[in-house]
Amino acid sequence: MVADLEAGIGTLTRLADGAVDIVLIVVEPVPKSMEVGTRAAAAAAAKGIGRLVIVANRVRDAADLDAITTAFPGHEIVVVPDDGAIVEADRRGVAPLDMAPQAPAVQALSALAERLVPV
């Protein structure tokens, strides 16, 4: 099961130990997002979650990626580039995968999904 939880760490702190196989923490390259993300990563680690993946969302350039990798040393990081196709799909009320399957962000998210599926 995949669950999109509320932002913050509250849900993570209430999870039973071992209740989750993988936690994806989505962060943007801005200080507040990275601060909450680092707290969430610490909470997930305290719960003994085996696999933690940082999703670096809306990455525009090398400086954005550097900020995130610096904030999350040693963690698995997946980069989703900032992509106008995502915004345009949202404005049109359609799924980005349907509107622009070759868009860089859509490709990155598809690759993430493939990495999460056990072989």
C-alpha positions, 0 to 999 in steps of 0.5 A: 500500500502507498499512503500520502501522509500529511506534511510533518512528522506527526504520523511518523511518530505514531507508527508502530515499529516495523509497520512500514517497509519504505518511507519516501520523504519529499523535500524541496530545496528550501530551508523549511522543507529541508528542516522538516524533512531532516526531522522526519528522517530522524523520526523514521530512523528512530522507528527502525524503518529499513529503507528511507528514500529522500525525494528531492522535488522541484530541483532546478539546478546543481545548487538545489541538489547540493543543498539537499544532499548536504542536508541528507548525507548518506541517504538514498536520494531521487531527484525530480526536476522542476518541470512546467509540464507538471504545473500545466497538467495540474491546470488542465486537471489531467494526470502528468503521465497522460499529458506529458509522459516524456516530461523530465519530472514524469520520467523521474517519478516513473523511474522512482516507482520502478525502483520501489517495486520488488523484483 
